[in-house]
Amino acid sequence: MPALECVTCKKTEDETALHKCPICFRYFCDEHAHHMSGRAFCSQPCAEFFFFEPEE
């Protein structure tokens, strides 16, 4: 199984703490987290999608 790594900087879980994005499930580190309303995401688009999901 490949090592988990930050989607942005490629640091592995051995180098830093990683978190899973609740939208796209990619992993990101604290340094590259995008925070919105107390939650952390891997990117600004994922953060915006979570809070401003388009109407169907």
Z-matrix of the N, CA and C atoms (Angstrom, degrees):
N
C 1 1.452
C 2 1.532 1 108.60
N 3 1.343 2 117.26 1 129.95
C 4 1.469 3 119.27 2 -179.60
C 5 1.523 4 111.13 3 -67.29
N 6 1.317 5 115.53 4 151.67
C 7 1.470 6 121.27 5 179.55
C 8 1.524 7 109.53 6 -69.41
N 9 1.308 8 116.23 7 144.91
C 10 1.460 9 120.93 8 175.58
C 11 1.519 10 108.32 9 -72.57
N 12 1.354 11 116.18 10 143.71
C 13 1.461 12 119.92 11 179.82
C 14 1.516 13 110.70 12 -147.62
N 15 1.326 14 115.22 13 155.24
C 16 1.458 15 122.08 14 177.33
C 17 1.524 16 109.48 15 -64.21
N 18 1.314 17 116.74 16 133.54
C 19 1.459 18 121.94 17 -178.94
C 20 1.533 19 111.54 18 -63.38
N 21 1.325 20 117.90 19 -25.35
C 22 1.462 21 121.57 20 -176.56
C 23 1.524 22 112.88 21 -94.26
N 24 1.335 23 117.16 22 -55.63
C 25 1.466 24 119.99 23 -172.58
C 26 1.532 25 113.84 24 -101.83
N 27 1.322 26 116.74 25 -8.08
C 28 1.479 27 122.57 26 177.82
C 29 1.526 28 114.12 27 69.51
N 30 1.343 29 118.43 28 13.60
C 31 1.464 30 119.68 29 174.04
C 32 1.522 31 107.75 30 -67.41
N 33 1.329 32 115.79 31 141.65
C 34 1.457 33 120.67 32 -178.70
C 35 1.519 34 111.10 33 -89.94
N 36 1.320 35 115.69 34 171.20
C 37 1.460 36 120.50 35 179.13
C 38 1.525 37 111.72 36 -66.57
N 39 1.328 38 117.98 37 -16.38
C 40 1.461 39 121.24 38 174.88
C 41 1.533 40 111.28 39 -76.04
N 42 1.342 41 116.93 40 -24.11
C 43 1.463 42 122.08 41 -177.05
C 44 1.528 43 113.79 42 -94.27
N 45 1.337 44 116.91 43 -28.62
C 46 1.459 45 121.10 44 -175.11
C 47 1.519 46 110.06 45 -157.50
N 48 1.312 47 116.90 46 165.76
C 49 1.463 48 120.86 47 175.66
C 50 1.534 49 108.63 48 -76.28
N 51 1.313 50 115.71 49 134.93
C 52 1.460 51 120.79 50 178.86
C 53 1.520 52 110.06 51 -114.85
N 54 1.331 53 115.27 52 149.95
C 55 1.455 54 122.62 53 179.11
C 56 1.520 55 108.03 54 -127.96
N 57 1.329 56 116.94 55 150.09
C 58 1.460 57 121.52 56 179.97
C 59 1.526 58 109.55 57 -98.50
N 60 1.309 59 116.56 58 130.26
C 61 1.459 60 122.14 59 179.04
C 62 1.538 61 109.16 60 -67.68
N 63 1.347 62 117.90 61 131.19
C 64 1.466 63 120.11 62 -179.32
C 65 1.533 64 113.86 63 -73.29
N 66 1.322 65 117.55 64 -9.28
C 67 1.461 66 120.86 65 -179.55
C 68 1.528 67 111.74 66 -98.59
N 69 1.326 68 117.48 67 -56.01
C 70 1.468 69 120.70 68 -174.52
C 71 1.529 70 113.32 69 -106.89
N 72 1.334 71 117.20 70 -7.05
C 73 1.465 72 124.23 71 177.20
C 74 1.523 73 114.80 72 68.39
N 75 1.332 74 117.45 73 15.12
C 76 1.470 75 120.06 74 173.53
C 77 1.523 76 107.90 75 -79.85
N 78 1.322 77 116.00 76 158.81
C 79 1.461 78 120.92 77 -179.43
C 80 1.522 79 110.59 78 -97.14
N 81 1.347 80 115.85 79 147.00
C 82 1.454 81 121.63 80 178.60
C 83 1.519 82 108.84 81 -146.16
N 84 1.335 83 116.20 82 156.41
C 85 1.460 84 121.26 83 179.26
C 86 1.539 85 109.38 84 -97.04
N 87 1.325 86 116.40 85 170.10
C 88 1.469 87 120.99 86 -179.86
C 89 1.520 88 111.87 87 -59.65
N 90 1.325 89 116.34 88 -35.74
C 91 1.464 90 121.09 89 -177.58
C 92 1.527 91 112.01 90 -64.35
N 93 1.335 92 117.66 91 -31.28
C 94 1.463 93 121.32 92 -176.31
C 95 1.524 94 113.55 93 -110.11
N 96 1.318 95 116.79 94 16.36
C 97 1.464 96 120.95 95 178.31
C 98 1.525 97 110.42 96 -73.88
N 99 1.301 98 115.79 97 144.48
C 100 1.461 99 122.94 98 173.98
C 101 1.521 100 105.94 99 -110.10
N 102 1.333 101 116.80 100 115.17
C 103 1.461 102 121.87 101 -175.32
C 104 1.523 103 110.60 102 -98.50
N 105 1.330 104 114.40 103 137.66
C 106 1.456 105 120.19 104 175.07
C 107 1.525 106 107.48 105 -149.38
N 108 1.312 107 116.52 106 125.09
C 109 1.474 108 123.11 107 178.66
C 110 1.529 109 112.58 108 51.46
N 111 1.327 110 116.17 109 42.20
C 112 1.450 111 121.19 110 175.86
C 113 1.511 112 115.69 111 79.71
N 114 1.312 113 117.98 112 5.47
C 115 1.459 114 121.92 113 178.94
C 116 1.522 115 109.28 114 -115.34
N 117 1.333 116 116.16 115 155.24
C 118 1.465 117 121.30 116 -179.76
C 119 1.527 118 109.98 117 -113.74
N 120 1.329 119 114.78 118 141.14
C 121 1.462 120 122.55 119 -179.13
C 122 1.527 121 108.94 120 -135.53
N 123 1.328 122 116.58 121 165.56
C 124 1.465 123 120.37 122 -178.92
C 125 1.523 124 111.94 123 -78.89
N 126 1.335 125 117.47 124 -21.13
C 127 1.468 126 120.42 125 -177.03
C 128 1.521 127 110.43 126 -155.25
N 129 1.305 128 116.26 127 162.62
C 130 1.463 129 122.23 128 177.25
C 131 1.532 130 110.66 129 -62.30
N 132 1.343 131 119.16 130 -43.26
C 133 1.472 132 118.31 131 178.02
C 134 1.531 133 113.47 132 -59.73
N 135 1.319 134 118.43 133 -38.14
C 136 1.470 135 120.41 134 177.60
C 137 1.522 136 110.62 135 -66.32
N 138 1.333 137 117.24 136 -40.48
C 139 1.463 138 121.03 137 178.32
C 140 1.528 139 110.18 138 -62.27
N 141 1.311 140 117.42 139 -45.48
C 142 1.460 141 121.16 140 -179.65
C 143 1.522 142 111.29 141 -66.56
N 144 1.332 143 117.64 142 -38.37
C 145 1.461 144 121.12 143 179.05
C 146 1.524 145 110.31 144 -62.98
N 147 1.326 146 117.07 145 -40.24
C 148 1.461 147 121.32 146 -178.86
C 149 1.524 148 111.22 147 -61.37
N 150 1.324 149 117.68 148 -43.18
C 151 1.451 150 121.38 149 -175.88
C 152 1.522 151 114.20 150 -93.19
N 153 1.321 152 117.35 151 -24.20
C 154 1.459 153 120.71 152 -176.69
C 155 1.514 154 111.27 153 -126.29
N 156 1.325 155 116.70 154 45.10
C 157 1.465 156 121.81 155 -178.16
C 158 1.534 157 109.41 156 -56.00
N 159 1.330 158 115.85 157 132.11
C 160 1.471 159 119.07 158 -178.44
C 161 1.536 160 111.95 159 -62.34
N 162 1.310 161 115.73 160 147.14
C 163 1.467 162 121.23 161 176.99
C 164 1.521 163 108.41 162 -69.70
N 165 1.330 164 115.57 163 149.90
C 166 1.473 165 119.46 164 178.19
C 167 1.500 166 110.94 165 -87.79
